[in-house]
Structure formats: structure tokens, C-alpha cells
Amino acid sequence: MASMEFPDTHVLRQLAGDSCSHLKILEEHIGVRCALKGNTIELMGEDYDIELARHVLSDLYKLLKEGFPLYPSDVWYAVRMLAKDRTINLQDVFMDTIYISSTKKVVMPKSLQQKLYIDAMRDKDVVFGIGPAGTGKTYLAMAMAISFLLKKKVERIVLTRPAVEAGERLGFLPGDLEQKVNPYLRPLYDALYDMLDHDHVMRLLQRDAIEVAPLAFMRGRTLNDAFIILDEAQNTTSEQMKMFLTRLGFNSKAVITGDVTQVDLPNTTRSGLIEASRILKSVEGLSFITFSEDDVVRHRLVSEIIKAYDRGGE
């Protein structure tokens, strides 16, 4: 048993959460019993678990003192990170933000790998984000791209992905070219509209400050002063990946995202993402960030589902 005293009662209430909801997360995922009594939180359980709970509560209290808005999901992410590595400084992770000035939206990492991903996008001209769905690969890249555009660090954003069907045949799609390719590009639009209001996005699209196009449209171009995101890169061929990477012009950044376990190419076709990660791993100036199910920031069940599929149901 251990007791932790917190002098600021207002901050302590935020730390405990409504109806002690944050403490219940610790009880559920660490295995300690938590009791809020006055200015103290009493912890009961195994010594190792108590020490982890103390670490989580101490770091989250410091974050709250600095004005960090704590949500139940943040408590869960903190537990998950510190359970894996006690040396992680939560302030370094949670206080590193991408600020979208036009909407005052703040996007922040929720895992150590996401923090490393953000750092890589700031520092490197070509970054590969590889990992399962829900790890924030595309979302964080979009946030960084919009931040660069609004700060006038680049003149435009180029968003692209290969037009490959995900395991099912969609058949003939009616309409003009834009209507035909839009279903493939919908996830990129979704991320855009989550960060900027609809009218702002439309204005940026109309003046070509944001361009959304299938990968085939990149051939023969040189992209200067641009932040380029290639999404679903596991479905590029080797030739397409090489073509894309050689489009990079002056003052440009490229972020390539994909999940190598979700390749929808024919069995005889090599994935350009898998091959690039093998061929380019020693090239200076590039960065490869690999995510796992521990970095999933969707519903907690998503992480468990990914683990179950990896185990093959055993």
C-alpha cells in the first residue's frame, strides 16, 4: 500500500476524473486499487503495479499543472506507454503539438512512436510511416502538412494514393475522372475536413494549394515547395514507388504511409513499400518509423483485434 499527496485540490480533481473515472482506468489496466481521500490517493496492490501507478499519476499531475487538458483516453495512453518503458517522459510526448492556426486545432502524439514520427517529419525530407491501421500515420502527416502550408513553409500540399481496390471488385464506376477516383481518395479528404472547415478546404483546392490525385498522375512531374503524402503505399508497385520518390523537388517533403500486412496487389507483384524499406534503409536523410498495435489510437478494441489477427486466433 502507498499514499500520494497532491497539494492542488483543483488539479487533483482533474487527475482523478469525473466520478474517479481516471482512477478506474488505472485499476482496470494496472491492477491496483485506488481510493481518493482528501488530498491523497491511496494505492493498494503489488509493489510493481503500485510503482507504475505512482509514475503515471505523478507525470499526469505535472501535465495538468502545465495546463494540459486530460481526457480518459490520455490516461489509457499514458498507462500503455509507461508500462512498456518507464523511462518515457510523458511531457515530452503529450506537450509536443502540431498547431493548425486557422481552426486553433491542436494535434498531439499519443505514443512514443508518434512523437518520433512527428520529430522525423520536422527534421527529414523523406519519412516512411509503416504500421497497422489506427496508428495515426496519415492523420499526423496531414496535420503536419497543413501546419507547414499555413505557416507558408511550403506553397502547396499534394495528397496521393494508388487506385487499388481493397480486396473487392468495385466494378465500373460512372462519372467523369474526378468522380471515378474520388472513392479511392476519400480517406485523405476525411482527414482534411477533420482539421479545416469545408469552405477553407474548398478554397485551398480551388487555388491548387491542395491537390488530391491518384498516384498515376505523378508521373513526369517535379514537385517543388510541396508537402507530399503518399497514402496506402503498400499497394504501390516497385516501379510506382521509385517514380514517386524521384518526383521530390527543392524545398519539398514527402511522407509515405502504409501497412505492409494489408497489401492488395496481385500475388506476383512486389509491394513498392516493402521493397523500399529494404533498399533505402541505409540512405541518409530518410527516416523509417515503424508502428505496432501498441500505437493504435482508435477504440481500444482495435488494438486487441490486431493482436488477435497476428496470433491467427490461437
C-alpha positions as YAML, in Angstrom:
chain: A
units: angstrom
residues:
- id: 1
  name: MET
  ca: [0.00, 0.00, 0.00]
- id: 2
  name: ALA
  ca: [1.17, 3.54, -0.77]
- id: 3
  name: SER
  ca: [-0.23, 7.06, -0.49]
- id: 4
  name: MET
  ca: [0.37, 10.00, -2.80]
- id: 5
  name: GLU
  ca: [-0.38, 13.53, -1.65]
- id: 6
  name: PHE
  ca: [-1.29, 16.27, -4.13]
- id: 7
  name: PRO
  ca: [-1.37, 19.85, -2.76]
- id: 8
  name: ASP
  ca: [-3.56, 21.37, -5.51]
- id: 9
  name: THR
  ca: [-7.09, 20.05, -4.94]
- id: 10
  name: HIS
  ca: [-8.41, 21.52, -8.20]
- id: 11
  name: VAL
  ca: [-5.74, 19.73, -10.23]
- id: 12
  name: LEU
  ca: [-6.26, 16.56, -8.17]
- id: 13
  name: ARG
  ca: [-9.95, 16.51, -9.14]
- id: 14
  name: GLN
  ca: [-8.94, 16.68, -12.82]
- id: 15
  name: LEU
  ca: [-6.39, 13.94, -12.24]
- id: 16
  name: ALA
  ca: [-8.96, 11.64, -10.64]
- id: 17
  name: GLY
  ca: [-11.58, 12.42, -13.32]
- id: 18
  name: ASP
  ca: [-15.35, 12.68, -13.06]
- id: 19
  name: SER
  ca: [-16.56, 10.09, -10.55]
- id: 20
  name: CYS
  ca: [-12.91, 8.94, -10.32]
- id: 21
  name: SER
  ca: [-13.10, 7.69, -13.93]
- id: 22
  name: HIS
  ca: [-9.37, 8.15, -14.47]
- id: 23
  name: LEU
  ca: [-8.52, 6.17, -11.36]
- id: 24
  name: LYS
  ca: [-10.80, 3.38, -12.56]
- id: 25
  name: ILE
  ca: [-8.70, 3.15, -15.74]
- id: 26
  name: LEU
  ca: [-5.63, 2.58, -13.57]
- id: 27
  name: GLU
  ca: [-7.50, -0.08, -11.60]
- id: 28
  name: GLU
  ca: [-8.59, -1.85, -14.77]
- id: 29
  name: HIS
  ca: [-5.30, -1.80, -16.66]
- id: 30
  name: ILE
  ca: [-2.65, -1.84, -13.93]
- id: 31
  name: GLY
  ca: [-4.39, -3.98, -11.32]
- id: 32
  name: VAL
  ca: [-4.19, -1.61, -8.36]
- id: 33
  name: ARG
  ca: [-7.00, -0.36, -6.16]
- id: 34
  name: CYS
  ca: [-7.24, 3.42, -5.94]
- id: 35
  name: ALA
  ca: [-9.00, 5.41, -3.22]
- id: 36
  name: LEU
  ca: [-9.31, 9.19, -3.25]
- id: 37
  name: LYS
  ca: [-9.26, 10.57, 0.30]
- id: 38
  name: GLY
  ca: [-8.97, 14.32, 0.69]
- id: 39
  name: ASN
  ca: [-5.69, 15.42, -0.89]
- id: 40
  name: THR
  ca: [-4.32, 11.90, -1.21]
- id: 41
  name: ILE
  ca: [-4.72, 8.91, -3.47]
- id: 42
  name: GLU
  ca: [-4.18, 5.57, -1.76]
- id: 43
  name: LEU
  ca: [-2.85, 2.73, -3.90]
- id: 44
  name: MET
  ca: [-3.21, -0.94, -2.99]
- id: 45
  name: GLY
  ca: [-1.74, -3.88, -4.85]
- id: 46
  name: GLU
  ca: [1.55, -5.49, -5.80]
- id: 47
  name: ASP
  ca: [4.66, -3.32, -5.36]
- id: 48
  name: TYR
  ca: [5.49, -3.38, -9.09]
- id: 49
  name: ASP
  ca: [1.96, -2.30, -10.04]
- id: 50
  name: ILE
  ca: [1.88, 0.41, -7.36]
- id: 51
  name: GLU
  ca: [5.15, 1.84, -8.66]
- id: 52
  name: LEU
  ca: [3.73, 2.02, -12.20]
- id: 53
  name: ALA
  ca: [0.55, 3.72, -10.94]
- id: 54
  name: ARG
  ca: [2.63, 6.23, -8.95]
- id: 55
  name: HIS
  ca: [4.66, 7.02, -12.07]
- id: 56
  name: VAL
  ca: [1.53, 7.54, -14.19]
- id: 57
  name: LEU
  ca: [-0.20, 9.74, -11.59]
- id: 58
  name: SER
  ca: [2.90, 11.82, -10.94]
- id: 59
  name: ASP
  ca: [3.53, 12.54, -14.63]
- id: 60
  name: LEU
  ca: [-0.13, 13.28, -15.37]
- id: 61
  name: TYR
  ca: [-0.31, 15.65, -12.39]
- id: 62
  name: LYS
  ca: [2.67, 17.59, -13.79]
- id: 63
  name: LEU
  ca: [0.97, 17.78, -17.18]
- id: 64
  name: LEU
  ca: [-2.23, 19.12, -15.62]
- id: 65
  name: LYS
  ca: [-0.25, 21.74, -13.72]
- id: 66
  name: GLU
  ca: [1.06, 22.97, -17.08]
- id: 67
  name: GLY
  ca: [-2.48, 23.32, -18.44]
- id: 68
  name: PHE
  ca: [-2.74, 20.03, -20.34]
- id: 69
  name: PRO
  ca: [-6.42, 19.05, -20.89]
- id: 70
  name: LEU
  ca: [-6.58, 15.45, -19.64]
- id: 71
  name: TYR
  ca: [-9.09, 13.01, -21.15]
- id: 72
  name: PRO
  ca: [-9.71, 9.37, -20.21]
- id: 73
  name: SER
  ca: [-8.03, 8.24, -23.43]
- id: 74
  name: ASP
  ca: [-4.88, 10.13, -22.40]
- id: 75
  name: VAL
  ca: [-4.78, 8.19, -19.13]
- id: 76
  name: TRP
  ca: [-5.00, 4.94, -21.09]
- id: 77
  name: TYR
  ca: [-2.22, 6.05, -23.48]
- id: 78
  name: ALA
  ca: [-0.05, 7.05, -20.50]
- id: 79
  name: VAL
  ca: [-0.52, 3.66, -18.83]
- id: 80
  name: ARG
  ca: [0.26, 1.86, -22.07]
- id: 81
  name: MET
  ca: [3.43, 3.87, -22.72]
- id: 82
  name: LEU
  ca: [4.86, 3.69, -19.19]
- id: 83
  name: ALA
  ca: [4.02, 0.00, -18.81]
- id: 84
  name: LYS
  ca: [6.21, -0.60, -21.84]
- id: 85
  name: ASP
  ca: [9.02, 1.82, -20.94]
- id: 86
  name: ARG
  ca: [9.30, 3.53, -17.54]
- id: 87
  name: THR
  ca: [11.93, 5.97, -18.88]
- id: 88
  name: ILE
  ca: [9.45, 7.76, -21.17]
- id: 89
  name: ASN
  ca: [8.78, 11.38, -20.21]
- id: 90
  name: LEU
  ca: [5.06, 11.97, -20.80]
- id: 91
  name: GLN
  ca: [5.63, 15.71, -21.01]
- id: 92
  name: ASP
  ca: [7.97, 15.24, -23.96]
- id: 93
  name: VAL
  ca: [5.29, 13.23, -25.75]
- id: 94
  name: PHE
  ca: [1.99, 14.92, -24.87]
- id: 95
  name: MET
  ca: [3.26, 18.51, -24.91]
- id: 96
  name: ASP
  ca: [4.68, 18.24, -28.44]
- id: 97
  name: THR
  ca: [1.87, 19.64, -30.56]
- id: 98
  name: ILE
  ca: [1.07, 20.38, -34.19]
- id: 99
  name: TYR
  ca: [-0.93, 23.60, -34.23]
- id: 100
  name: ILE
  ca: [-3.46, 24.27, -37.01]
- id: 101
  name: SER
  ca: [-3.67, 28.05, -36.76]
- id: 102
  name: SER
  ca: [-6.81, 28.69, -38.84]
- id: 103
  name: THR
  ca: [-9.02, 26.48, -36.64]
- id: 104
  name: LYS
  ca: [-6.88, 26.62, -33.47]
- id: 105
  name: LYS
  ca: [-6.88, 22.82, -33.55]
- id: 106
  name: VAL
  ca: [-4.06, 21.12, -31.69]
- id: 107
  name: VAL
  ca: [-2.90, 17.65, -32.71]
- id: 108
  name: MET
  ca: [-0.58, 15.85, -30.33]
- id: 109
  name: PRO
  ca: [1.14, 12.44, -30.26]
- id: 110
  name: LYS
  ca: [-0.40, 9.69, -28.19]
- id: 111
  name: SER
  ca: [2.55, 7.30, -28.15]
- id: 112
  name: LEU
  ca: [6.32, 7.43, -28.23]
- id: 113
  name: GLN
  ca: [6.39, 6.25, -31.86]
- id: 114
  name: GLN
  ca: [4.01, 9.04, -32.83]
- id: 115
  name: LYS
  ca: [6.33, 11.52, -31.13]
- id: 116
  name: LEU
  ca: [9.31, 10.09, -33.09]
- id: 117
  name: TYR
  ca: [7.20, 10.30, -36.28]
- id: 118
  name: ILE
  ca: [6.45, 13.98, -35.71]
- id: 119
  name: ASP
  ca: [10.12, 14.71, -34.99]
- id: 120
  name: ALA
  ca: [11.12, 12.87, -38.17]
- id: 121
  name: MET
  ca: [8.66, 14.85, -40.31]
- id: 122
  name: ARG
  ca: [10.10, 18.09, -38.95]
- id: 123
  name: ASP
  ca: [13.74, 17.05, -39.48]
- id: 124
  name: LYS
  ca: [13.80, 14.81, -42.55]
- id: 125
  name: ASP
  ca: [12.76, 15.39, -46.15]
- id: 126
  name: VAL
  ca: [11.51, 11.84, -46.71]
- id: 127
  name: VAL
  ca: [9.75, 9.88, -43.95]
- id: 128
  name: PHE
  ca: [8.19, 6.42, -44.09]
- id: 129
  name: GLY
  ca: [5.44, 5.66, -41.56]
- id: 130
  name: ILE
  ca: [4.80, 1.91, -41.58]
- id: 131
  name: GLY
  ca: [2.31, 0.11, -39.35]
- id: 132
  name: PRO
  ca: [-1.26, -1.10, -38.82]
- id: 133
  name: ALA
  ca: [-4.47, 0.89, -39.19]
- id: 134
  name: GLY
  ca: [-5.33, 3.33, -36.44]
- id: 135
  name: THR
  ca: [-1.79, 4.34, -35.52]
- id: 136
  name: GLY
  ca: [-2.17, 7.91, -36.82]
- id: 137
  name: LYS
  ca: [0.20, 7.60, -39.78]
- id: 138
  name: THR
  ca: [-1.92, 9.51, -42.29]
- id: 139
  name: TYR
  ca: [-3.65, 11.78, -39.76]
- id: 140
  name: LEU
  ca: [-0.42, 13.11, -38.25]
- id: 141
  name: ALA
  ca: [1.13, 13.53, -41.70]
- id: 142
  name: MET
  ca: [-1.91, 15.55, -42.78]
- id: 143
  name: ALA
  ca: [-1.71, 17.71, -39.66]
- id: 144
  name: MET
  ca: [1.96, 18.41, -40.30]
- id: 145
  name: ALA
  ca: [1.30, 19.20, -43.96]
- id: 146
  name: ILE
  ca: [-1.48, 21.67, -43.12]
- id: 147
  name: SER
  ca: [0.70, 23.28, -40.45]
- id: 148
  name: PHE
  ca: [3.53, 23.72, -43.00]
- id: 149
  name: LEU
  ca: [1.13, 25.20, -45.56]
- id: 150
  name: LEU
  ca: [-0.50, 27.69, -43.18]
- id: 151
  name: LYS
  ca: [2.93, 28.78, -41.90]
- id: 152
  name: LYS
  ca: [3.97, 29.26, -45.56]
- id: 153
  name: LYS
  ca: [6.84, 26.78, -45.24]
- id: 154
  name: VAL
  ca: [5.52, 25.17, -48.44]
- id: 155
  name: GLU
  ca: [3.32, 26.51, -51.21]
- id: 156
  name: ARG
  ca: [1.06, 23.50, -51.59]
- id: 157
  name: ILE
  ca: [0.08, 20.08, -50.33]
- id: 158
  name: VAL
  ca: [-0.08, 17.12, -52.70]
- id: 159
  name: LEU
  ca: [-2.05, 14.08, -51.50]
- id: 160
  name: THR
  ca: [-1.94, 10.87, -53.46]
- id: 161
  name: ARG
  ca: [-2.54, 7.14, -53.19]
- id: 162
  name: PRO
  ca: [-2.61, 4.22, -55.63]
- id: 163
  name: ALA
  ca: [-6.04, 3.37, -57.03]
- id: 164
  name: VAL
  ca: [-6.10, -0.26, -55.89]
- id: 165
  name: GLU
  ca: [-9.26, -1.94, -54.65]
- id: 166
  name: ALA
  ca: [-9.04, -3.34, -51.11]
- id: 167
  name: GLY
  ca: [-9.94, -6.98, -51.60]
- id: 168
  name: GLU
  ca: [-13.17, -6.47, -53.52]
- id: 169
  name: ARG
  ca: [-14.06, -5.53, -57.06]
- id: 170
  name: LEU
  ca: [-15.95, -2.26, -57.33]
- id: 171
  name: GLY
  ca: [-16.78, -2.74, -60.98]
- id: 172
  name: PHE
  ca: [-17.38, 0.09, -63.44]
- id: 173
  name: LEU
  ca: [-17.59, 3.49, -61.77]
- id: 174
  name: PRO
  ca: [-19.76, 6.07, -63.60]
- id: 175
  name: GLY
  ca: [-18.97, 9.76, -63.98]
- id: 176
  name: ASP
  ca: [-16.02, 11.89, -65.04]
- id: 177
  name: LEU
  ca: [-12.40, 11.24, -64.00]
- id: 178
  name: GLU
  ca: [-12.72, 13.07, -60.67]
- id: 179
  name: GLN
  ca: [-15.81, 11.07, -59.74]
- id: 180
  name: LYS
  ca: [-14.08, 7.81, -60.68]
- id: 181
  name: VAL
  ca: [-11.01, 8.36, -58.48]
- id: 182
  name: ASN
  ca: [-12.72, 10.06, -55.51]
- id: 183
  name: PRO
  ca: [-13.70, 6.78, -53.77]
- id: 184
  name: TYR
  ca: [-10.02, 5.85, -53.56]
- id: 185
  name: LEU
  ca: [-9.07, 9.28, -52.17]
- id: 186
  name: ARG
  ca: [-11.91, 9.58, -49.66]
- id: 187
  name: PRO
  ca: [-9.76, 8.88, -46.55]
- id: 188
  name: LEU
  ca: [-7.49, 11.80, -47.47]
- id: 189
  name: TYR
  ca: [-10.48, 14.12, -47.79]
- id: 190
  name: ASP
  ca: [-11.81, 12.87, -44.44]
- id: 191
  name: ALA
  ca: [-8.58, 13.85, -42.69]
- id: 192
  name: LEU
  ca: [-8.62, 17.25, -44.41]
- id: 193
  name: TYR
  ca: [-12.18, 18.05, -43.32]
- id: 194
  name: ASP
  ca: [-11.40, 16.96, -39.76]
- id: 195
  name: MET
  ca: [-8.75, 19.69, -39.48]
- id: 196
  name: LEU
  ca: [-10.13, 22.51, -41.63]
- id: 197
  name: ASP
  ca: [-13.68, 23.69, -42.22]
- id: 198
  name: HIS
  ca: [-15.32, 22.77, -45.51]
- id: 199
  name: ASP
  ca: [-15.17, 26.25, -47.08]
- id: 200
  name: HIS
  ca: [-11.48, 26.63, -46.25]
- id: 201
  name: VAL
  ca: [-10.69, 23.26, -47.83]
- id: 202
  name: MET
  ca: [-12.67, 24.19, -50.97]
- id: 203
  name: ARG
  ca: [-10.79, 27.49, -51.32]
- id: 204
  name: LEU
  ca: [-7.44, 25.73, -50.99]
- id: 205
  name: LEU
  ca: [-8.48, 23.09, -53.54]
- id: 206
  name: GLN
  ca: [-9.73, 25.72, -55.99]
- id: 207
  name: ARG
  ca: [-6.43, 27.61, -55.97]
- id: 208
  name: ASP
  ca: [-4.42, 24.37, -56.11]
- id: 209
  name: ALA
  ca: [-2.86, 24.96, -52.71]
- id: 210
  name: ILE
  ca: [-4.10, 21.42, -52.01]
- id: 211
  name: GLU
  ca: [-4.08, 18.82, -54.76]
- id: 212
  name: VAL
  ca: [-5.60, 15.36, -54.34]
- id: 213
  name: ALA
  ca: [-4.81, 12.95, -57.15]
- id: 214
  name: PRO
  ca: [-4.21, 9.26, -57.87]
- id: 215
  name: LEU
  ca: [-0.59, 8.18, -57.98]
- id: 216
  name: ALA
  ca: [-0.64, 7.69, -61.75]
- id: 217
  name: PHE
  ca: [-0.92, 11.47, -62.13]
- id: 218
  name: MET
  ca: [2.52, 12.00, -60.51]
- id: 219
  name: ARG
  ca: [4.47, 10.59, -63.45]
- id: 220
  name: GLY
  ca: [6.66, 13.13, -65.26]
- id: 221
  name: ARG
  ca: [6.28, 15.85, -62.62]
- id: 222
  name: THR
  ca: [8.77, 17.59, -60.34]
- id: 223
  name: LEU
  ca: [7.20, 18.84, -57.13]
- id: 224
  name: ASN
  ca: [8.91, 21.90, -55.64]
- id: 225
  name: ASP
  ca: [7.85, 23.75, -52.45]
- id: 226
  name: ALA
  ca: [5.39, 20.99, -51.61]
- id: 227
  name: PHE
  ca: [4.46, 18.69, -48.76]
- id: 228
  name: ILE
  ca: [3.58, 15.40, -50.43]
- id: 229
  name: ILE
  ca: [1.79, 12.50, -48.76]
- id: 230
  name: LEU
  ca: [1.62, 9.08, -50.39]
- id: 231
  name: ASP
  ca: [-1.01, 7.05, -48.54]
- id: 232
  name: GLU
  ca: [-1.65, 3.28, -48.77]
- id: 233
  name: ALA
  ca: [1.89, 2.91, -50.15]
- id: 234
  name: GLN
  ca: [1.86, -0.87, -49.59]
- id: 235
  name: ASN
  ca: [-0.24, -1.02, -52.76]
- id: 236
  name: THR
  ca: [2.38, 0.65, -54.96]
- id: 237
  name: THR
  ca: [4.46, -1.45, -57.28]
- id: 238
  name: SER
  ca: [8.24, -1.19, -57.16]
- id: 239
  name: GLU
  ca: [8.18, 0.99, -60.28]
- id: 240
  name: GLN
  ca: [5.50, 3.29, -58.85]
- id: 241
  name: MET
  ca: [7.41, 3.79, -55.60]
- id: 242
  name: LYS
  ca: [10.61, 4.67, -57.45]
- id: 243
  name: MET
  ca: [8.66, 7.04, -59.71]
- id: 244
  name: PHE
  ca: [7.08, 8.75, -56.69]
- id: 245
  name: LEU
  ca: [10.30, 9.16, -54.72]
- id: 246
  name: THR
  ca: [12.04, 10.74, -57.71]
- id: 247
  name: ARG
  ca: [9.31, 13.44, -58.01]
- id: 248
  name: LEU
  ca: [10.72, 15.25, -54.97]
- id: 249
  name: GLY
  ca: [11.88, 18.78, -55.84]
- id: 250
  name: PHE
  ca: [13.50, 21.65, -53.98]
- id: 251
  name: ASN
  ca: [12.12, 22.64, -50.55]
- id: 252
  name: SER
  ca: [9.77, 19.67, -50.52]
- id: 253
  name: LYS
  ca: [8.94, 16.95, -48.03]
- id: 254
  name: ALA
  ca: [7.46, 13.52, -48.72]
- id: 255
  name: VAL
  ca: [5.72, 11.28, -46.21]
- id: 256
  name: ILE
  ca: [4.95, 7.73, -47.28]
- id: 257
  name: THR
  ca: [2.47, 5.75, -45.19]
- id: 258
  name: GLY
  ca: [1.31, 2.18, -45.38]
- id: 259
  name: ASP
  ca: [0.61, -1.16, -43.71]
- id: 260
  name: VAL
  ca: [2.74, -3.99, -45.11]
- id: 261
  name: THR
  ca: [0.26, -6.56, -43.77]
- id: 262
  name: GLN
  ca: [-2.55, -5.17, -45.96]
- id: 263
  name: VAL
  ca: [-1.16, -5.50, -49.48]
- id: 264
  name: ASP
  ca: [-3.95, -5.70, -52.10]
- id: 265
  name: LEU
  ca: [-1.68, -6.23, -55.12]
- id: 266
  name: PRO
  ca: [-1.73, -9.49, -57.11]
- id: 267
  name: ASN
  ca: [0.41, -12.19, -55.51]
- id: 268
  name: THR
  ca: [3.00, -11.97, -58.29]
- id: 269
  name: THR
  ca: [3.52, -8.20, -57.82]
- id: 270
  name: ARG
  ca: [6.07, -6.91, -55.32]
- id: 271
  name: SER
  ca: [4.97, -4.16, -52.93]
- id: 272
  name: GLY
  ca: [6.92, -0.97, -53.53]
- id: 273
  name: LEU
  ca: [6.76, -0.12, -49.83]
- id: 274
  name: ILE
  ca: [8.25, -3.43, -48.71]
- id: 275
  name: GLU
  ca: [10.99, -3.16, -51.30]
- id: 276
  name: ALA
  ca: [11.75, 0.49, -50.46]
- id: 277
  name: SER
  ca: [12.11, -0.34, -46.75]
- id: 278
  name: ARG
  ca: [14.73, -2.93, -47.72]
- id: 279
  name: ILE
  ca: [16.61, -0.93, -50.35]
- id: 280
  name: LEU
  ca: [16.59, 2.52, -48.74]
- id: 281
  name: LYS
  ca: [17.10, 1.71, -45.05]
- id: 282
  name: SER
  ca: [20.76, 2.85, -45.14]
- id: 283
  name: VAL
  ca: [20.20, 6.05, -47.16]
- id: 284
  name: GLU
  ca: [20.98, 9.16, -45.11]
- id: 285
  name: GLY
  ca: [18.29, 11.84, -44.91]
- id: 286
  name: LEU
  ca: [15.43, 9.33, -44.87]
- id: 287
  name: SER
  ca: [13.64, 8.13, -41.77]
- id: 288
  name: PHE
  ca: [11.64, 4.93, -41.23]
- id: 289
  name: ILE
  ca: [9.19, 4.95, -38.31]
- id: 290
  name: THR
  ca: [7.56, 1.60, -37.57]
- id: 291
  name: PHE
  ca: [4.31, 1.44, -35.60]
- id: 292
  name: SER
  ca: [2.74, -1.54, -33.84]
- id: 293
  name: GLU
  ca: [-0.62, -2.37, -32.27]
- id: 294
  name: ASP
  ca: [0.65, -0.59, -29.14]
- id: 295
  name: ASP
  ca: [0.40, 2.69, -31.06]
- id: 296
  name: VAL
  ca: [-3.24, 2.29, -32.12]
- id: 297
  name: VAL
  ca: [-5.23, 5.37, -31.11]
- id: 298
  name: ARG
  ca: [-8.69, 4.24, -32.15]
- id: 299
  name: HIS
  ca: [-11.09, 2.33, -29.91]
- id: 300
  name: ARG
  ca: [-9.13, 0.12, -27.50]
- id: 301
  name: LEU
  ca: [-10.64, -3.00, -29.11]
- id: 302
  name: VAL
  ca: [-8.85, -2.15, -32.38]
- id: 303
  name: SER
  ca: [-5.50, -2.92, -30.75]
- id: 304
  name: GLU
  ca: [-6.84, -6.23, -29.40]
- id: 305
  name: ILE
  ca: [-8.30, -7.13, -32.80]
- id: 306
  name: ILE
  ca: [-4.92, -6.54, -34.50]
- id: 307
  name: LYS
  ca: [-3.16, -8.70, -31.88]
- id: 308
  name: ALA
  ca: [-5.73, -11.48, -32.36]
- id: 309
  name: TYR
  ca: [-5.25, -11.50, -36.13]
- id: 310
  name: ASP
  ca: [-1.46, -11.54, -35.67]
- id: 311
  name: ARG
  ca: [-1.86, -14.63, -33.45]
- id: 312
  name: GLY
  ca: [-4.10, -16.27, -36.03]
- id: 313
  name: GLY
  ca: [-6.84, -16.93, -33.45]
- id: 314
  name: GLU
  ca: [-4.64, -19.11, -31.26]
...
